[in-house]
Amino acid sequence: MFELTKKILVRVSFDPQLFQKELAKAIRWMTDSEEVQRLREWCIKEFGAVYPSIVHTAFSSQVK
């Protein structure tokens, strides 16, 4: 799931709204908290400079 999510987020990263929607969906789908943490770290590294507020909001609102 992690690798698929990375591919999707890279492909939709041109559109902030679509990126936010897909990131939220991926976080909901992931059941392993370690996988969510890996996704969080990857998102910060890859998109932290482009979409810092989206990344922060998506992971701060997770219910895990």
C-alpha positions in Angstrom: 0.0 0.0 0.0 2.9 2.3 0.8 4.5 2.1 -2.6 1.1 2.5 -4.4 0.4 5.6 -2.3 3.7 7.1 -3.1 3.1 6.7 -6.9 -0.4 8.2 -6.6 0.8 11.2 -4.6 3.6 12.0 -7.0 1.2 11.8 -9.9 -1.4 14.2 -8.3 1.1 16.6 -6.7 0.4 19.2 -9.5 -3.0 19.9 -7.8 -3.1 20.9 -4.1 -6.7 19.9 -3.6 -6.3 16.5 -5.3 -3.1 15.9 -3.4 -4.9 16.7 -0.1 -7.8 14.4 -1.0 -5.5 11.4 -2.0 -3.3 11.9 1.1 -6.3 11.8 3.4 -7.7 8.7 1.6 -4.3 6.9 1.9 -4.1 7.6 5.6 -7.6 6.3 6.2 -6.8 3.1 4.2 -3.6 2.3 6.0 -4.1 0.0 9.0 -0.5 -0.3 10.2 0.7 2.7 12.3 4.3 2.1 11.3 3.3 2.3 7.6 1.5 5.6 8.3 4.6 6.9 10.1 6.7 5.9 7.0 4.3 7.8 4.8 4.4 10.8 7.0 8.2 10.9 6.9 8.3 10.4 3.1 5.7 13.2 2.6 7.6 15.6 4.7 10.8 14.8 2.7 9.1 15.0 -0.7 6.4 17.6 -0.3 7.2 19.4 2.9 8.5 22.5 1.0 5.6 22.5 -1.5 2.6 21.6 0.7 3.7 22.0 4.3 0.2 22.9 5.7 -1.5 20.0 3.8 1.0 17.5 5.1 0.8 18.8 8.6 -3.0 18.9 8.7 -3.4 15.5 7.2 -1.2 13.7 9.7 -2.3 15.8 12.7 -5.9 14.9 12.2 -5.3 11.1 11.9 -7.1 9.0 14.5 -4.4 6.4 15.0 
